[in-house]
Amino acid sequence: MPNPLEEWYMQLPLFTRIYTTGIVGLTLAIQLEWASPLTLFYTYHAVFVQNEYWRLLTTFLFLGSFSLDWILNIYFIVRYCRDLEEGSYLNRPADFAWTVLLMCTTLLVISPYLGTVFLGDLLVSSLTYMWSRHYSYLFINFMGLFTTSAAYLPWVLVAFSSVVENRWPVVDLAAIGVGHVFWFLAEEWPRRAESGGVRVLRAPRVLCKIMHQDLDDELDQDAEQEPAVAVDSDIAEPTFGSELPSAETPVQNVTTNPVHGTTSEKHSNSDESSNQDFASTSAVEHTDPSPTLHQRTPYSHTLAEHD
């Protein structure tokens, strides 16, 4: 029987599982003094001059030592990243990974201007903001104090951290700004007419093949062909009654209206002398609305003989 914790861990989406594992593993290594935080933070000189390229990754994995703030960040990653992968980015793992990679690159570029060297908190804040925009219709209970809309969660966290830490939330606001830019480019920009339907955050083909994601070009071609097929079907299949049958083509699938049959029976009971003429005339009218030339000739001879 599988362990419930192991089963829960294996049910996590790919990025959420890898990112959570990296954070927990690095925190354990620091607690056991196998690694030092001094070798994990990001600086331009340490990475591109001293060639310590692992700092590009470890700066996003370090969230401090085990504490209440660390537990909250892990909760945000497991909850909100999982919702994004299994909801908004369902069947698009390459697009989500590509978006996170570009987001990390942006944070690395602006980090010298923010005066911060550990970027894990900023990445979590940016992902939380993206989640709040995708699921703005939800309501959440903040620490049992009050209930608010998910759209206001990032701003509640900014106000809470400012009060607790007694500082200006410049770094937090920058993380929200990064999250807003990438949410706009991923969700809002493709819906606008000026974008032409082009998604600027589309994952490269190589990454799509590695992560087993369907190529978007094929999906776009199918989407472009669907309106054309619908128009052709409307033209090829006219509505009933839009074109009358020709005089030389017999009418098919014509059903006799039982109402007229019932009416003819009522008239036959009232006047038997005119019933035969009425019945023959109604039979011709309801059986074939456009009789052929071959059908009209005997009928004309019949009228001549009657005269």
C-alpha positions as CSV (number, residue, x, y, z in Angstrom):
1,M,0.0,0.0,0.0
2,P,1.5,3.4,-1.0
3,N,2.3,6.0,1.6
4,P,-0.3,8.8,1.5
5,L,2.6,11.4,1.6
6,E,4.3,9.7,-1.3
7,E,1.0,9.4,-3.3
8,W,0.3,13.1,-2.7
9,Y,3.9,14.0,-3.8
10,M,3.6,12.0,-7.0
11,Q,0.3,13.7,-7.9
12,L,1.9,17.1,-8.0
13,P,2.5,18.6,-11.5
14,L,6.0,18.5,-12.9
15,F,7.1,22.0,-12.2
16,T,5.5,22.2,-8.8
17,R,7.1,18.9,-7.8
18,I,10.6,19.8,-9.0
19,Y,10.5,23.3,-7.6
20,T,9.2,22.2,-4.2
21,T,11.8,19.4,-4.0
22,G,14.6,21.8,-4.8
23,I,13.6,24.2,-2.1
24,V,13.2,21.6,0.6
25,G,16.5,19.8,-0.4
26,L,18.5,23.1,-0.4
27,T,17.0,24.1,3.0
28,L,17.9,20.8,4.5
29,A,21.4,21.1,3.1
30,I,21.7,24.5,4.8
31,Q,20.3,23.3,8.1
32,L,22.8,20.4,8.1
33,E,25.6,22.9,7.2
34,W,26.3,21.1,3.9
35,A,25.9,24.4,2.1
36,S,26.3,28.1,3.0
37,P,23.9,30.9,2.0
38,L,26.9,32.9,1.0
39,T,27.5,30.6,-2.0
40,L,23.8,30.7,-3.1
41,F,22.9,34.3,-3.7
42,Y,23.1,36.0,-7.1
43,T,25.5,38.8,-8.1
44,Y,26.7,39.7,-11.5
45,H,30.4,39.5,-10.5
46,A,30.1,36.1,-8.9
47,V,28.2,34.6,-11.8
48,F,29.8,36.1,-14.9
49,V,33.3,37.0,-13.6
50,Q,33.9,34.1,-11.2
51,N,31.9,31.6,-13.3
52,E,29.7,30.4,-10.4
53,Y,26.7,29.7,-12.6
54,W,24.8,27.6,-10.1
55,R,23.9,30.9,-8.4
56,L,21.5,31.5,-11.2
57,L,19.4,28.6,-9.9
58,T,20.1,28.6,-6.2
59,T,19.0,32.2,-5.8
60,F,15.4,31.1,-6.6
61,L,15.6,28.0,-4.4
62,F,16.7,29.7,-1.2
63,L,13.7,30.9,0.9
64,G,15.5,31.1,4.3
65,S,15.6,28.6,7.1
66,F,12.7,26.7,8.4
67,S,10.2,29.3,9.8
68,L,6.6,30.4,9.5
69,D,7.5,32.5,6.4
70,W,9.1,29.5,4.8
71,I,6.0,27.4,5.4
72,L,3.8,30.0,3.9
73,N,6.0,30.2,0.8
74,I,5.9,26.4,0.4
75,Y,2.1,26.5,0.7
76,F,1.8,29.2,-1.9
77,I,4.0,27.2,-4.3
78,V,2.2,24.0,-3.8
79,R,-1.3,25.5,-4.0
80,Y,-1.0,28.2,-6.6
81,C,1.6,26.7,-9.0
82,R,-0.4,23.5,-9.0
83,D,-3.6,25.4,-9.8
84,L,-1.9,27.2,-12.7
85,E,-0.4,24.0,-14.1
86,E,-3.6,22.0,-13.8
87,G,-5.9,24.8,-14.7
88,S,-4.8,27.7,-16.9
89,Y,-1.8,25.8,-18.3
90,L,-3.4,22.4,-18.6
91,N,-1.8,20.3,-21.4
92,R,0.7,23.2,-21.9
93,P,3.6,22.4,-19.6
94,A,6.1,23.8,-22.0
95,D,4.3,27.2,-22.1
96,F,4.3,27.3,-18.3
97,A,7.9,26.4,-18.0
98,W,8.9,29.0,-20.6
99,T,6.9,31.7,-18.9
100,V,8.6,30.9,-15.5
101,L,12.0,30.9,-17.2
102,L,11.4,34.4,-18.7
103,M,10.1,35.6,-15.4
104,C,13.2,34.4,-13.6
105,T,15.3,36.1,-16.3
106,T,13.5,39.4,-15.8
107,L,14.0,39.2,-12.0
108,L,17.7,38.6,-12.5
109,V,18.0,41.7,-14.7
110,I,16.2,44.0,-12.3
111,S,17.7,42.6,-9.1
112,P,20.7,44.9,-9.0
113,Y,18.3,47.9,-9.1
114,L,16.3,46.5,-6.2
115,G,19.2,45.8,-4.0
116,T,18.3,42.1,-3.3
117,V,20.4,39.0,-4.0
118,F,17.9,36.2,-3.1
119,L,15.0,36.1,-5.6
120,G,13.0,33.2,-4.3
121,D,10.5,35.4,-2.5
122,L,10.1,37.6,-5.6
123,L,9.3,34.6,-7.8
124,V,6.7,33.3,-5.4
125,S,5.1,36.7,-5.3
126,S,5.0,36.9,-9.1
127,L,3.4,33.5,-9.4
128,T,0.9,34.3,-6.7
129,Y,-0.1,37.4,-8.6
130,M,-0.6,35.4,-11.8
131,W,-2.8,33.0,-9.8
132,S,-4.8,35.8,-8.4
133,R,-5.6,37.1,-11.9
134,H,-6.5,33.7,-13.3
135,Y,-8.8,32.9,-10.3
136,S,-10.0,36.3,-9.4
137,Y,-13.6,35.0,-8.9
138,L,-12.6,32.9,-5.8
139,F,-12.8,34.1,-2.2
140,I,-10.1,33.1,0.3
141,N,-9.9,33.4,4.1
142,F,-6.7,35.1,5.1
143,M,-5.4,33.4,8.3
144,G,-8.9,33.3,9.7
145,L,-9.0,37.0,10.1
146,F,-11.2,38.1,7.1
147,T,-12.4,36.9,3.7
148,T,-11.3,38.6,0.5
149,S,-11.4,38.1,-3.2
150,A,-8.4,36.3,-4.7
151,A,-7.7,39.3,-6.9
152,Y,-6.7,41.3,-3.8
153,L,-4.5,38.6,-2.2
154,P,-1.2,40.0,-3.5
155,W,-2.0,43.4,-2.1
156,V,-3.1,42.0,1.2
157,L,0.3,40.1,1.4
158,V,2.2,43.3,0.6
159,A,0.4,45.3,3.3
160,F,0.9,42.4,5.8
161,S,4.6,42.2,5.1
162,S,5.0,45.9,5.3
163,V,3.4,46.1,8.8
164,V,5.2,43.0,10.2
165,E,8.7,43.9,8.8
166,N,8.3,47.7,9.1
167,R,9.6,48.5,5.6
168,W,8.6,50.0,2.3
169,P,7.3,47.2,0.0
170,V,9.4,48.2,-3.0
171,V,10.6,44.7,-3.7
172,D,7.2,43.2,-3.3
173,L,5.7,45.8,-5.7
174,A,8.4,45.1,-8.3
175,A,7.5,41.3,-8.1
176,I,3.8,42.2,-8.6
177,G,4.7,44.3,-11.6
178,V,6.7,41.4,-13.1
179,G,3.8,39.1,-12.5
180,H,1.4,41.5,-14.1
181,V,3.5,42.0,-17.2
182,F,3.7,38.2,-17.9
183,W,0.0,37.7,-17.1
184,F,-0.9,40.4,-19.6
185,L,1.4,39.0,-22.3
186,A,0.2,35.4,-21.7
187,E,-3.6,36.0,-21.4
188,E,-4.8,39.5,-22.4
189,W,-2.5,40.4,-25.3
190,P,-3.5,37.5,-27.6
191,R,-7.2,38.4,-27.2
192,R,-6.7,42.0,-28.5
193,A,-7.2,42.8,-32.1
194,E,-3.9,44.6,-32.5
195,S,-2.0,41.4,-31.5
196,G,-3.3,39.5,-34.5
197,G,-3.8,36.4,-32.3
198,V,0.0,36.0,-31.8
199,R,1.1,34.7,-28.4
200,V,4.5,36.3,-27.6
201,L,5.1,33.8,-24.8
202,R,4.8,30.7,-27.0
203,A,7.3,28.0,-26.0
204,P,10.0,27.0,-28.5
205,R,9.4,23.9,-30.5
206,V,12.3,22.1,-28.9
207,L,10.9,22.6,-25.4
208,C,7.5,21.5,-26.6
209,K,8.9,18.2,-27.9
210,I,10.9,17.7,-24.7
211,M,7.9,18.2,-22.5
212,H,5.5,16.3,-24.8
213,Q,3.3,19.3,-25.6
214,D,1.4,19.5,-28.9
215,L,2.8,22.1,-31.4
216,D,0.7,25.2,-31.4
217,D,1.1,25.7,-35.1
218,E,-1.1,22.7,-35.9
219,L,-3.7,23.9,-33.4
220,D,-3.7,27.4,-34.9
221,Q,-4.1,26.0,-38.4
222,D,-7.1,23.9,-37.3
223,A,-8.6,26.9,-35.6
224,E,-8.2,29.0,-38.8
225,Q,-9.8,26.3,-40.9
226,E,-12.9,25.8,-38.8
227,P,-14.6,29.0,-39.9
228,A,-14.0,28.2,-43.6
229,V,-15.5,24.8,-43.2
230,A,-18.6,26.3,-41.5
231,V,-19.1,28.8,-44.3
232,D,-18.7,26.1,-47.0
233,S,-21.3,23.9,-45.2
234,D,-23.8,26.7,-45.1
235,I,-23.4,27.3,-48.8
236,A,-23.4,23.7,-49.9
237,E,-26.5,22.8,-47.8
238,P,-29.3,25.3,-48.4
239,T,-32.2,25.4,-46.0
240,F,-35.5,23.7,-46.7
241,G,-37.6,25.5,-49.2
242,S,-34.8,27.8,-50.5
243,E,-34.9,26.1,-53.9
244,L,-38.0,24.7,-55.7
245,P,-37.6,21.4,-57.5
246,S,-37.6,21.5,-61.3
247,A,-40.4,20.2,-63.4
248,E,-38.4,17.3,-64.6
249,T,-37.2,16.1,-61.2
250,P,-39.5,14.1,-59.0
251,V,-39.9,15.3,-55.4
252,Q,-38.5,12.9,-52.8
253,N,-39.2,12.5,-49.1
254,V,-42.6,14.2,-49.3
255,T,-44.8,13.1,-46.5
256,T,-48.6,13.4,-46.7
257,N,-50.1,15.7,-44.1
258,P,-52.7,13.7,-42.2
259,V,-54.6,16.9,-41.5
260,H,-55.6,17.2,-45.2
261,G,-56.6,13.5,-45.3
262,T,-58.9,14.0,-42.4
263,T,-60.4,17.0,-44.0
264,S,-61.1,15.2,-47.2
265,E,-62.8,12.4,-45.2
266,K,-65.1,15.0,-43.6
267,H,-66.0,16.5,-47.0
268,S,-66.8,13.0,-48.4
269,N,-69.4,12.4,-45.7
270,S,-71.1,15.7,-46.4
271,D,-71.2,15.6,-50.2
272,E,-70.5,12.3,-52.0
273,S,-71.1,13.8,-55.5
274,S,-68.2,16.2,-55.3
275,N,-65.9,13.9,-53.2
276,Q,-64.3,12.1,-56.1
277,D,-63.2,15.3,-57.8
278,F,-62.0,16.8,-54.5
279,A,-60.2,13.6,-53.5
280,S,-58.4,13.2,-56.8
281,T,-57.4,16.8,-56.9
282,S,-56.1,16.8,-53.3
283,A,-54.2,13.6,-53.9
284,V,-52.4,15.1,-56.8
285,E,-51.7,18.3,-54.9
286,H,-50.4,16.6,-51.7
287,T,-48.6,13.7,-53.2
288,D,-46.5,15.6,-55.7
289,P,-46.5,19.5,-55.5
290,S,-44.9,19.7,-59.0
291,P,-46.1,16.9,-61.3
292,T,-44.0,16.1,-64.3
293,L,-45.0,16.5,-67.9
294,H,-45.7,12.8,-68.2
295,Q,-48.1,13.1,-65.3
296,R,-49.9,16.2,-66.7
297,T,-50.8,14.6,-70.1
298,P,-53.2,11.9,-68.8
299,Y,-54.8,14.4,-66.5
300,S,-55.5,16.8,-69.5
301,H,-56.9,13.9,-71.5
302,T,-59.1,13.0,-68.6
303,L,-60.5,16.5,-68.5
304,A,-61.2,16.4,-72.3
305,E,-63.0,13.1,-72.0
306,H,-65.0,14.5,-69.1
307,D,-66.0,17.5,-71.2
